[in-house]
């Protein structure tokens, strides 16, 4: 479903079952997987890659060359940047053009969530199933299952696949209160416990 008021480039690829809502823009060469939702007024930049079942909420800005794996959630008014050293003009005062800088992207891995009004400053990678709290500013990579918050964002805990903060069971073991899944932490990395 593509709303009549959405602006979708002719060469953008939109997967089956996906929805592009009122005033959203999907630029040239963007590829959206199956069952994605792009909310009102959201922007998907040129060549952005989105996996299946991603949700980009209202007024989020996903600038190229961002890459979103399957099941990624982008909250309302999130910004994924693409210019490490932004300037409107060159050192000689001339207006900067697309040829005067190289875009860098944000990579978001499987199942990760970015909370409302958070900003991810490229180049960063958000690990699988991680959660970035609302309003956070991410300036460095976020490990899988991490819960990060603040400006700049810092890890304040761990979350499981359900997105619920994990309970510390002691001895570097963590339990998901929603699913009962156990996790093991070692050297700042969290992994699902294999039985």
GROMACS elastic network, one bead per residue, 0.5 to 0.9 nm:
[ bonds ]
;  ai    aj funct       b0    kb
    1    17     6  0.72838   500
    1    18     6  0.63496   500
    1    20     6  0.62760   500
    1    21     6  0.80085   500
    2     5     6  0.83013   500
    2     6     6  0.66515   500
    2     7     6  0.89160   500
    2     8     6  0.82565   500
    2    18     6  0.81840   500
    2    19     6  0.57280   500
    2    21     6  0.62817   500
    2    22     6  0.82561   500
    3     6     6  0.52691   500
    3     7     6  0.86382   500
    3    19     6  0.79882   500
    3    20     6  0.61205   500
    3    21     6  0.51671   500
    3    22     6  0.54765   500
    3    23     6  0.80385   500
    3    24     6  0.85642   500
    4     7     6  0.81965   500
    4    21     6  0.84697   500
    4    22     6  0.72840   500
    4    23     6  0.87455   500
    5    21     6  0.77864   500
    5    22     6  0.52332   500
    5    23     6  0.54365   500
    5    24     6  0.77946   500
    6    20     6  0.67408   500
    6    21     6  0.62020   500
    6    22     6  0.51888   500
    6    25     6  0.59700   500
    6    26     6  0.81572   500
    6    40     6  0.84771   500
    6    41     6  0.83177   500
    7    20     6  0.89465   500
    7    22     6  0.87501   500
    7    23     6  0.68427   500
    7    24     6  0.61923   500
    7    26     6  0.62845   500
    7    27     6  0.79891   500
    8    11     6  0.84180   500
    8    12     6  0.68105   500
    8    20     6  0.84149   500
    8    24     6  0.79366   500
    8    25     6  0.57038   500
    8    27     6  0.62618   500
    8    28     6  0.79351   500
    9    12     6  0.53104   500
    9    13     6  0.88017   500
    9    25     6  0.81268   500
    9    26     6  0.61589   500
    9    27     6  0.52656   500
    9    28     6  0.51027   500
    9    29     6  0.77490   500
    9    30     6  0.83473   500
   10    13     6  0.83858   500
   10    27     6  0.87060   500
   10    28     6  0.71873   500
   10    29     6  0.87109   500
   11    27     6  0.84442   500
   11    28     6  0.58000   500
   11    29     6  0.57311   500
   11    30     6  0.78125   500
   12    26     6  0.70369   500
   12    27     6  0.66581   500
   12    28     6  0.54275   500
   12    31     6  0.59320   500
   12    32     6  0.80107   500
   12    46     6  0.87182   500
   12    47     6  0.82455   500
   13    28     6  0.89905   500
   13    29     6  0.71868   500
   13    30     6  0.62699   500
   13    32     6  0.60175   500
   13    33     6  0.80585   500
   14    17     6  0.86423   500
   14    18     6  0.66554   500
   14    19     6  0.86235   500
   14    30     6  0.82401   500
   14    31     6  0.62004   500
   14    33     6  0.64047   500
   14    34     6  0.73990   500
   14    36     6  0.84529   500
   15    18     6  0.58038   500
   15    31     6  0.79124   500
   15    32     6  0.56825   500
   15    35     6  0.67692   500
   15    36     6  0.75065   500
   15    52     6  0.79064   500
   16    19     6  0.89523   500
   16    33     6  0.74558   500
   16    35     6  0.62911   500
   16    36     6  0.85684   500
   17    33     6  0.89321   500
   17    34     6  0.57353   500
   17    36     6  0.71416   500
   17    37     6  0.89016   500
   18    32     6  0.79388   500
   18    33     6  0.75861   500
   18    34     6  0.57635   500
   18    37     6  0.57360   500
   18    38     6  0.80998   500
   18    52     6  0.89544   500
   18    53     6  0.82199   500
   19    35     6  0.73616   500
   19    36     6  0.62633   500
   19    38     6  0.61855   500
   19    39     6  0.81280   500
   20    23     6  0.87081   500
   20    24     6  0.65269   500
   20    25     6  0.83139   500
   20    26     6  0.84271   500
   20    36     6  0.82988   500
   20    37     6  0.61432   500
   20    39     6  0.64491   500
   20    40     6  0.78335   500
   20    42     6  0.89700   500
   21    24     6  0.58055   500
   21    25     6  0.89738   500
   21    37     6  0.78989   500
   21    38     6  0.61280   500
   21    39     6  0.51789   500
   21    40     6  0.50391   500
   21    41     6  0.76219   500
   21    42     6  0.84237   500
   21    58     6  0.88664   500
   22    25     6  0.89493   500
   22    39     6  0.73438   500
   22    41     6  0.65263   500
   22    42     6  0.89324   500
   23    39     6  0.84842   500
   23    40     6  0.55981   500
   23    42     6  0.73815   500
   23    43     6  0.89924   500
   24    38     6  0.69643   500
   24    39     6  0.65815   500
   24    40     6  0.53553   500
   24    43     6  0.59026   500
   24    44     6  0.80970   500
   24    58     6  0.83572   500
   24    59     6  0.79769   500
   25    38     6  0.88291   500
   25    41     6  0.70621   500
   25    42     6  0.63298   500
   25    44     6  0.61297   500
   25    45     6  0.81149   500
   26    29     6  0.87650   500
   26    30     6  0.67032   500
   26    38     6  0.88409   500
   26    42     6  0.83379   500
   26    43     6  0.61430   500
   26    45     6  0.63971   500
   26    46     6  0.75742   500
   26    48     6  0.89339   500
   27    30     6  0.59211   500
   27    43     6  0.79669   500
   27    44     6  0.60699   500
   27    45     6  0.51771   500
   27    47     6  0.72495   500
   27    48     6  0.82597   500
   28    31     6  0.89765   500
   28    45     6  0.75668   500
   28    47     6  0.63192   500
   28    48     6  0.88737   500
   29    45     6  0.86005   500
   29    46     6  0.56351   500
   29    48     6  0.73102   500
   29    49     6  0.87835   500
   30    44     6  0.72265   500
   30    45     6  0.68371   500
   30    46     6  0.55350   500
   30    49     6  0.59814   500
   30    50     6  0.80517   500
   30    64     6  0.88507   500
   31    47     6  0.68380   500
   31    48     6  0.63360   500
   31    50     6  0.60397   500
   31    51     6  0.81579   500
   32    35     6  0.87028   500
   32    36     6  0.68155   500
   32    48     6  0.81532   500
   32    49     6  0.62765   500
   32    51     6  0.61757   500
   32    52     6  0.71638   500
   32    54     6  0.83919   500
   33    36     6  0.63448   500
   33    49     6  0.83354   500
   33    50     6  0.59114   500
   33    53     6  0.70147   500
   33    54     6  0.78589   500
   33    70     6  0.80896   500
   34    51     6  0.74023   500
   34    53     6  0.61028   500
   34    54     6  0.84391   500
   35    52     6  0.60311   500
   35    54     6  0.72652   500
   35    55     6  0.88065   500
   36    50     6  0.82716   500
   36    51     6  0.80528   500
   36    52     6  0.61511   500
   36    55     6  0.57349   500
   36    56     6  0.80034   500
   36    71     6  0.86919   500
   37    53     6  0.75478   500
   37    54     6  0.64045   500
   37    56     6  0.60636   500
   37    57     6  0.76416   500
   38    41     6  0.84969   500
   38    42     6  0.64026   500
   38    43     6  0.83313   500
   38    44     6  0.84353   500
   38    54     6  0.83570   500
   38    55     6  0.61700   500
   38    57     6  0.61775   500
   38    58     6  0.74386   500
   38    60     6  0.88831   500
   39    42     6  0.56575   500
   39    43     6  0.89785   500
   39    55     6  0.78774   500
   39    56     6  0.59841   500
   39    59     6  0.70873   500
   39    60     6  0.80804   500
   39    76     6  0.85133   500
   40    57     6  0.72860   500
   40    59     6  0.62719   500
   40    60     6  0.88585   500
   41    57     6  0.87338   500
   41    58     6  0.57241   500
   41    60     6  0.74929   500
   41    61     6  0.89235   500
   42    56     6  0.71221   500
   42    57     6  0.68604   500
   42    58     6  0.53824   500
   42    61     6  0.59321   500
   42    62     6  0.79373   500
   42    76     6  0.85930   500
   42    77     6  0.80701   500
   43    56     6  0.89166   500
   43    59     6  0.70320   500
   43    60     6  0.63009   500
   43    62     6  0.58885   500
   43    63     6  0.75558   500
   44    47     6  0.84852   500
   44    48     6  0.65416   500
   44    56     6  0.89267   500
   44    60     6  0.84614   500
   44    61     6  0.65466   500
   44    62     6  0.50197   500
   44    63     6  0.63121   500
   44    64     6  0.76552   500
   45    48     6  0.55888   500
   45    61     6  0.80036   500
   45    62     6  0.59971   500
   45    65     6  0.74126   500
   45    66     6  0.80890   500
   46    63     6  0.75252   500
   46    64     6  0.56137   500
   46    65     6  0.73146   500
   47    64     6  0.61764   500
   47    65     6  0.62749   500
   47    66     6  0.81751   500
   48    62     6  0.76756   500
   48    63     6  0.72370   500
   48    64     6  0.52221   500
   48    65     6  0.53187   500
   48    66     6  0.52848   500
   48    67     6  0.60350   500
   48    68     6  0.81279   500
   49    64     6  0.86104   500
   49    65     6  0.77172   500
   49    66     6  0.65934   500
   49    68     6  0.60684   500
   49    69     6  0.80674   500
   50    53     6  0.87327   500
   50    54     6  0.69071   500
   50    66     6  0.84023   500
   50    67     6  0.60651   500
   50    69     6  0.60170   500
   50    70     6  0.71427   500
   50    72     6  0.83960   500
   51    54     6  0.64723   500
   51    67     6  0.83362   500
   51    68     6  0.59931   500
   51    71     6  0.70947   500
   51    72     6  0.79500   500
   51   110     6  0.87038   500
   52    69     6  0.74290   500
   52    71     6  0.62610   500
   52    72     6  0.85282   500
   53    70     6  0.59802   500
   53    72     6  0.73116   500
   53    73     6  0.88390   500
   54    68     6  0.77972   500
   54    69     6  0.78905   500
   54    70     6  0.61593   500
   54    73     6  0.58573   500
   54    74     6  0.79508   500
   54   111     6  0.86127   500
   55    71     6  0.75198   500
   55    72     6  0.64272   500
   55    74     6  0.59910   500
   55    75     6  0.79873   500
   56    59     6  0.84828   500
   56    60     6  0.65239   500
   56    61     6  0.87389   500
   56    62     6  0.85256   500
   56    72     6  0.82510   500
   56    73     6  0.62114   500
   56    75     6  0.63860   500
   56    76     6  0.74931   500
   56    78     6  0.87576   500
   57    60     6  0.59935   500
   57    73     6  0.79574   500
   57    74     6  0.59658   500
   57    75     6  0.50889   500
   57    77     6  0.73676   500
   57    78     6  0.82635   500
   57   116     6  0.86600   500
   58    75     6  0.75375   500
   58    77     6  0.64025   500
   58    78     6  0.88709   500
   59    75     6  0.88667   500
   59    76     6  0.58961   500
   59    78     6  0.75255   500
   60    74     6  0.71752   500
   60    75     6  0.69382   500
   60    76     6  0.54660   500
   60    79     6  0.59648   500
   60    80     6  0.83562   500
   60   116     6  0.86627   500
   60   117     6  0.81386   500
   61    77     6  0.68743   500
   61    78     6  0.61615   500
   61    80     6  0.62193   500
   61    81     6  0.81328   500
   62    65     6  0.85835   500
   62    66     6  0.66771   500
   62    74     6  0.88860   500
   62    78     6  0.79315   500
   62    79     6  0.61961   500
   62    80     6  0.50969   500
   62    81     6  0.73501   500
   62    82     6  0.89491   500
   62   106     6  0.88186   500
   63    66     6  0.61025   500
   63    79     6  0.78411   500
   63    80     6  0.58605   500
   63    81     6  0.59245   500
   63    82     6  0.60689   500
   63   103     6  0.88969   500
   63   105     6  0.75492   500
   63   106     6  0.84844   500
   64    67     6  0.81514   500
   64    80     6  0.85531   500
   64    81     6  0.81655   500
   64    82     6  0.65076   500
   64   103     6  0.70325   500
   64   104     6  0.75503   500
   64   105     6  0.62156   500
   64   106     6  0.83770   500
   65    82     6  0.71881   500
   65   103     6  0.67804   500
   65   104     6  0.62922   500
   65   106     6  0.72559   500
   65   107     6  0.87338   500
   66    80     6  0.73955   500
   66    81     6  0.85337   500
   66    82     6  0.79276   500
   66   104     6  0.79319   500
   66   107     6  0.58129   500
   66   108     6  0.80187   500
   66   122     6  0.88246   500
   67   105     6  0.72720   500
   67   106     6  0.64658   500
   67   108     6  0.62812   500
   67   109     6  0.82893   500
   68    71     6  0.83175   500
   68    72     6  0.63296   500
   68   106     6  0.83204   500
   68   107     6  0.60904   500
   68   109     6  0.63013   500
   68   110     6  0.76523   500
   69    72     6  0.62275   500
   69   107     6  0.81243   500
   69   108     6  0.61934   500
   69   109     6  0.50366   500
   69   111     6  0.74325   500
   69   112     6  0.85704   500
   69   128     6  0.87733   500
   70   109     6  0.75465   500
   70   110     6  0.51829   500
   70   111     6  0.64133   500
   70   112     6  0.89675   500
   71   109     6  0.86479   500
   71   110     6  0.59042   500
   71   112     6  0.72447   500
   71   113     6  0.86953   500
   72   108     6  0.71370   500
   72   109     6  0.72756   500
   72   110     6  0.61922   500
   72   112     6  0.51536   500
   72   113     6  0.58719   500
   72   114     6  0.82061   500
   72   128     6  0.89768   500
   72   129     6  0.85392   500
   73   111     6  0.72825   500
   73   112     6  0.64306   500
   73   114     6  0.61166   500
   73   115     6  0.81757   500
   74    77     6  0.85115   500
   74    78     6  0.65131   500
   74    79     6  0.89447   500
   74   112     6  0.86919   500
   74   113     6  0.60761   500
   74   114     6  0.50097   500
   74   115     6  0.67061   500
   74   116     6  0.76240   500
   75    78     6  0.57704   500
   75   113     6  0.76284   500
   75   114     6  0.57643   500
   75   117     6  0.70862   500
   75   118     6  0.79809   500
   75   134     6  0.81575   500
   76   115     6  0.74748   500
   76   117     6  0.62440   500
   76   118     6  0.87591   500
   77   115     6  0.89569   500
   77   116     6  0.59444   500
   77   118     6  0.75521   500
   77   119     6  0.88993   500
   78   114     6  0.72898   500
   78   115     6  0.71863   500
   78   116     6  0.57079   500
   78   118     6  0.50062   500
   78   119     6  0.58157   500
   78   120     6  0.81083   500
   78   134     6  0.87390   500
   78   135     6  0.84809   500
   79   117     6  0.71059   500
   79   118     6  0.65576   500
   79   120     6  0.63728   500
   79   121     6  0.83086   500
   80   105     6  0.78132   500
   80   106     6  0.63210   500
   80   118     6  0.86161   500
   80   119     6  0.59946   500
   80   121     6  0.64241   500
   80   122     6  0.70896   500
   81    84     6  0.81271   500
   81   103     6  0.89402   500
   81   104     6  0.80645   500
   81   105     6  0.71190   500
   81   106     6  0.72336   500
   81   119     6  0.74608   500
   81   120     6  0.62910   500
   81   121     6  0.52451   500
   81   122     6  0.55108   500
   81   123     6  0.82614   500
   82    86     6  0.89166   500
   82   102     6  0.85412   500
   82   103     6  0.51560   500
   82   105     6  0.52962   500
   82   106     6  0.73608   500
   82   121     6  0.72382   500
   82   122     6  0.54045   500
   82   123     6  0.73355   500
   83    86     6  0.54451   500
   83    87     6  0.88406   500
   83   101     6  0.78412   500
   83   102     6  0.74296   500
   83   103     6  0.55734   500
   83   104     6  0.61795   500
   83   105     6  0.83177   500
   83   121     6  0.82026   500
   83   122     6  0.68922   500
   83   123     6  0.85908   500
   84   102     6  0.89646   500
   84   103     6  0.80107   500
   84   104     6  0.72627   500
   84   121     6  0.75674   500
   84   122     6  0.64660   500
   84   123     6  0.75541   500
   85   101     6  0.88333   500
   86   101     6  0.87755   500
   87    90     6  0.70778   500
   87    96     6  0.73713   500
   88    94     6  0.87067   500
   88    95     6  0.62204   500
   88    96     6  0.56228   500
   88    97     6  0.85920   500
   89    92     6  0.77234   500
   89    93     6  0.54550   500
   89    94     6  0.53939   500
   89    97     6  0.84532   500
   90    93     6  0.52871   500
   90    94     6  0.54174   500
   90    95     6  0.62812   500
   90    96     6  0.55776   500
   90    97     6  0.89877   500
   90   100     6  0.78514   500
   91    94     6  0.74991   500
   92    95     6  0.89613   500
   93    96     6  0.85919   500
   96    99     6  0.78558   500
   96   100     6  0.59124   500
   96   101     6  0.80815   500
   97   100     6  0.54364   500
   97   101     6  0.76495   500
   98   101     6  0.62191   500
   98   102     6  0.78435   500
   98   103     6  0.89345   500
   99   102     6  0.75979   500
  103   122     6  0.88581   500
  104   122     6  0.59575   500
  104   123     6  0.57191   500
  105   121     6  0.86011   500
  105   122     6  0.53114   500
  105   123     6  0.53143   500
  105   124     6  0.73494   500
  105   125     6  0.88212   500
  106   120     6  0.70133   500
  106   121     6  0.73835   500
  106   122     6  0.51431   500
  106   123     6  0.53792   500
  106   124     6  0.51946   500
  106   125     6  0.59304   500
  106   126     6  0.78853   500
  107   122     6  0.85575   500
  107   123     6  0.78330   500
  107   124     6  0.63955   500
  107   126     6  0.62514   500
  107   127     6  0.84446   500
  108   111     6  0.84414   500
  108   112     6  0.66107   500
  108   113     6  0.85269   500
  108   124     6  0.84623   500
  108   125     6  0.57538   500
  108   127     6  0.64291   500
  108   128     6  0.73440   500
  109   112     6  0.60591   500
  109   125     6  0.74989   500
  109   126     6  0.60600   500
  109   127     6  0.51876   500
  109   129     6  0.73873   500
  109   130     6  0.84266   500
  109   144     6  0.83177   500
  110   127     6  0.75201   500
  110   129     6  0.62668   500
  110   130     6  0.88850   500
  111   127     6  0.87634   500
  111   128     6  0.57268   500
  111   130     6  0.75287   500
  111   161     6  0.74610   500
  112   126     6  0.70706   500
  112   127     6  0.67866   500
  112   128     6  0.52941   500
  112   131     6  0.58859   500
  112   132     6  0.82447   500
  112   144     6  0.82678   500
  112   145     6  0.81213   500
  112   161     6  0.87312   500
  112   163     6  0.88022   500
  113   126     6  0.87869   500
  113   128     6  0.89927   500
  113   129     6  0.70494   500
  113   130     6  0.63571   500
  113   132     6  0.62478   500
  113   133     6  0.85070   500
  113   163     6  0.83743   500
  114   117     6  0.85689   500
  114   118     6  0.66366   500
  114   119     6  0.85648   500
  114   120     6  0.87492   500
  114   126     6  0.89531   500
  114   130     6  0.83990   500
  114   131     6  0.59580   500
  114   133     6  0.66499   500
  114   134     6  0.72590   500
  114   136     6  0.89034   500
  115   118     6  0.57709   500
  115   131     6  0.74151   500
  115   132     6  0.56506   500
  115   135     6  0.69743   500
  115   136     6  0.78934   500
  116   119     6  0.89632   500
  116   133     6  0.76140   500
  116   135     6  0.62931   500
  116   136     6  0.87728   500
  117   134     6  0.58582   500
  117   136     6  0.75708   500
  118   132     6  0.73218   500
  118   133     6  0.70732   500
  118   134     6  0.53576   500
  118   137     6  0.58177   500
  118   138     6  0.78030   500
  119   135     6  0.71888   500
  119   136     6  0.63573   500
  119   138     6  0.61979   500
  119   139     6  0.87077   500
  120   123     6  0.83010   500
  120   124     6  0.70911   500
  120   125     6  0.89374   500
  120   126     6  0.88788   500
  120   136     6  0.82228   500
  120   137     6  0.59240   500
  120   139     6  0.65240   500
  120   140     6  0.86729   500
  121   124     6  0.66160   500
  121   137     6  0.73033   500
  121   138     6  0.59701   500
  121   139     6  0.53391   500
  121   140     6  0.80310   500
  122   125     6  0.83136   500
  122   138     6  0.86908   500
  122   139     6  0.73878   500
  122   140     6  0.86106   500
  123   139     6  0.80756   500
  123   140     6  0.80061   500
  123   141     6  0.84148   500
  124   138     6  0.77022   500
  124   139     6  0.67581   500
  124   140     6  0.56581   500
  124   142     6  0.77958   500
  125   140     6  0.76384   500
  125   142     6  0.62995   500
  125   143     6  0.82248   500
  126   129     6  0.85735   500
  126   130     6  0.66632   500
  126   131     6  0.84027   500
  126   132     6  0.84511   500
  126   138     6  0.89449   500
  126   140     6  0.88114   500
  126   141     6  0.59306   500
  126   143     6  0.65739   500
  126   144     6  0.72200   500
  126   146     6  0.89605   500
  127   130     6  0.56123   500
  127   131     6  0.88257   500
  127   141     6  0.76934   500
  127   142     6  0.56514   500
  127   145     6  0.69168   500
  127   146     6  0.77569   500
  128   131     6  0.89505   500
  128   143     6  0.75926   500
  128   145     6  0.63614   500
  128   146     6  0.88126   500
  128   161     6  0.89167   500
  129   144     6  0.58658   500
  129   146     6  0.76997   500
  129   159     6  0.75239   500
  129   160     6  0.68570   500
  129   161     6  0.57279   500
  129   162     6  0.85102   500
  129   163     6  0.74555   500
  130   142     6  0.72693   500
  130   143     6  0.69364   500
  130   144     6  0.51999   500
  130   147     6  0.59830   500
  130   148     6  0.80675   500
  130   158     6  0.79123   500
  130   159     6  0.68002   500
  130   160     6  0.80943   500
  130   161     6  0.84527   500
  130   163     6  0.79777   500
  131   142     6  0.88776   500
  131   144     6  0.88639   500
  131   145     6  0.71005   500
  131   146     6  0.62745   500
  131   148     6  0.64546   500
  131   149     6  0.87614   500
  131   158     6  0.85565   500
  131   159     6  0.72324   500
  131   163     6  0.71303   500
  132   135     6  0.84928   500
  132   136     6  0.66406   500
  132   137     6  0.86517   500
  132   138     6  0.79886   500
  132   142     6  0.85902   500
  132   146     6  0.81246   500
  132   147     6  0.60346   500
  132   148     6  0.50853   500
  132   149     6  0.61930   500
  132   153     6  0.79705   500
  133   136     6  0.56882   500
  133   147     6  0.71936   500
  133   148     6  0.60421   500
  133   150     6  0.76729   500
  133   153     6  0.84970   500
  134   149     6  0.74604   500
  134   150     6  0.86673   500
  135   149     6  0.77145   500
  135   150     6  0.71890   500
  135   151     6  0.81080   500
  136   148     6  0.76144   500
  136   149     6  0.51672   500
  136   151     6  0.56144   500
  136   152     6  0.68259   500
  136   153     6  0.55711   500
  136   154     6  0.88729   500
  137   149     6  0.77702   500
  137   150     6  0.65628   500
  137   151     6  0.51182   500
  137   152     6  0.51666   500
  137   153     6  0.54149   500
  138   141     6  0.76437   500
  138   142     6  0.80359   500
  138   148     6  0.83620   500
  138   149     6  0.84353   500
  138   150     6  0.84230   500
  138   151     6  0.75159   500
  138   152     6  0.60200   500
  138   153     6  0.50957   500
  138   154     6  0.81829   500
  139   151     6  0.89179   500
  139   152     6  0.65692   500
  139   153     6  0.71429   500
  140   152     6  0.87437   500
  140   153     6  0.81398   500
  142   145     6  0.85685   500
  142   146     6  0.65887   500
  142   147     6  0.84950   500
  142   148     6  0.76244   500
  142   153     6  0.89400   500
  142   154     6  0.86082   500
  142   155     6  0.80067   500
  143   146     6  0.55811   500
  143   147     6  0.88856   500
  143   155     6  0.89014   500
  143   188     6  0.81932   500
  143   189     6  0.69184   500
  143   190     6  0.81524   500
  144   147     6  0.89861   500
  144   158     6  0.88203   500
  144   189     6  0.74567   500
  144   190     6  0.69502   500
  144   191     6  0.83235   500
  145   157     6  0.87457   500
  145   158     6  0.55736   500
  145   159     6  0.51760   500
  145   160     6  0.60338   500
  145   161     6  0.76597   500
  145   163     6  0.85783   500
  145   189     6  0.85875   500
  145   190     6  0.66826   500
  145   191     6  0.82856   500
  146   155     6  0.62220   500
  146   156     6  0.78092   500
  146   157     6  0.62105   500
  146   159     6  0.60734   500
  146   160     6  0.86895   500
  146   189     6  0.87970   500
  146   190     6  0.80925   500
  147   154     6  0.81673   500
  147   155     6  0.55700   500
  147   156     6  0.58176   500
  147   157     6  0.50679   500
  147   158     6  0.50803   500
  147   159     6  0.60354   500
  147   163     6  0.89457   500
  147   165     6  0.76605   500
  148   153     6  0.55421   500
  148   154     6  0.50158   500
  148   156     6  0.55804   500
  148   157     6  0.71413   500
  148   158     6  0.84541   500
  149   152     6  0.77065   500
  149   154     6  0.56237   500
  149   155     6  0.66535   500
  149   156     6  0.67539   500
  150   154     6  0.63837   500
  150   155     6  0.89581   500
  151   154     6  0.78471   500
  153   156     6  0.89656   500
  155   158     6  0.78417   500
  157   165     6  0.68662   500
  157   166     6  0.75023   500
  158   163     6  0.89942   500
  158   164     6  0.84702   500
  158   165     6  0.57261   500
  158   166     6  0.56188   500
  158   167     6  0.85117   500
  158   174     6  0.83603   500
  158   190     6  0.80236   500
  159   162     6  0.75319   500
  159   163     6  0.53497   500
  159   164     6  0.53950   500
  159   166     6  0.51953   500
  159   167     6  0.89484   500
  159   176     6  0.75066   500
  160   163     6  0.53580   500
  160   164     6  0.60970   500
  160   165     6  0.68239   500
  160   166     6  0.64206   500
  160   175     6  0.82694   500
  160   176     6  0.59465   500
  160   178     6  0.86803   500
  160   179     6  0.85384   500
  160   181     6  0.78845   500
  160   182     6  0.89563   500
  160   183     6  0.83288   500
  160   192     6  0.87779   500
  161   164     6  0.77404   500
  161   176     6  0.84753   500
  161   179     6  0.86580   500
  162   165     6  0.87498   500
  162   176     6  0.79560   500
  162   178     6  0.67696   500
  162   179     6  0.73750   500
  163   166     6  0.87428   500
  163   176     6  0.89696   500
  163   178     6  0.88697   500
  164   176     6  0.69149   500
  164   177     6  0.72433   500
  164   178     6  0.68646   500
  165   175     6  0.89673   500
  165   176     6  0.71079   500
  165   177     6  0.79179   500
  166   174     6  0.58474   500
  166   175     6  0.53987   500
  166   177     6  0.66196   500
  166   178     6  0.89410   500
  166   182     6  0.89773   500
  166   183     6  0.86972   500
  167   173     6  0.86331   500
  167   174     6  0.54492   500
  167   175     6  0.51426   500
  167   176     6  0.63128   500
  167   177     6  0.68015   500
  168   171     6  0.85561   500
  168   172     6  0.76440   500
  168   173     6  0.63934   500
  168   175     6  0.66598   500
  169   172     6  0.73762   500
  169   173     6  0.52954   500
  169   174     6  0.52224   500
  169   175     6  0.65827   500
  170   173     6  0.55704   500
  170   174     6  0.73123   500
  171   174     6  0.87445   500
  171   184     6  0.87617   500
  171   185     6  0.88702   500
  172   183     6  0.83737   500
  172   184     6  0.57794   500
  172   185     6  0.51384   500
  172   186     6  0.71615   500
  173   182     6  0.69473   500
  173   183     6  0.57129   500
  173   185     6  0.63479   500
  173   193     6  0.86354   500
  174   181     6  0.84043   500
  174   182     6  0.56967   500
  174   184     6  0.62526   500
  174   185     6  0.76911   500
  174   190     6  0.89232   500
  175   178     6  0.88326   500
  175   179     6  0.83652   500
  175   180     6  0.59380   500
  175   181     6  0.57368   500
  175   183     6  0.61785   500
  175   184     6  0.89402   500
  176   179     6  0.55772   500
  176   181     6  0.53238   500
  176   182     6  0.64943   500
  176   183     6  0.80715   500
  177   180     6  0.56168   500
  177   181     6  0.80145   500
  178   181     6  0.82443   500
  179   182     6  0.88972   500
  181   192     6  0.73984   500
  181   193     6  0.77949   500
  182   191     6  0.87512   500
  182   192     6  0.61133   500
  182   193     6  0.54730   500
  182   194     6  0.85400   500
  183   190     6  0.64741   500
  183   191     6  0.54450   500
  183   194     6  0.85532   500
  184   189     6  0.82363   500
  184   190     6  0.56461   500
  184   191     6  0.54196   500
  184   192     6  0.63017   500
  184   193     6  0.57945   500
  185   188     6  0.64351   500
  185   189     6  0.55137   500
  185   191     6  0.64925   500
  185   192     6  0.89300   500
  186   189     6  0.53232   500
  186   190     6  0.65188   500
  186   191     6  0.82888   500
  187   190     6  0.84424   500
  191   194     6  0.86506   500
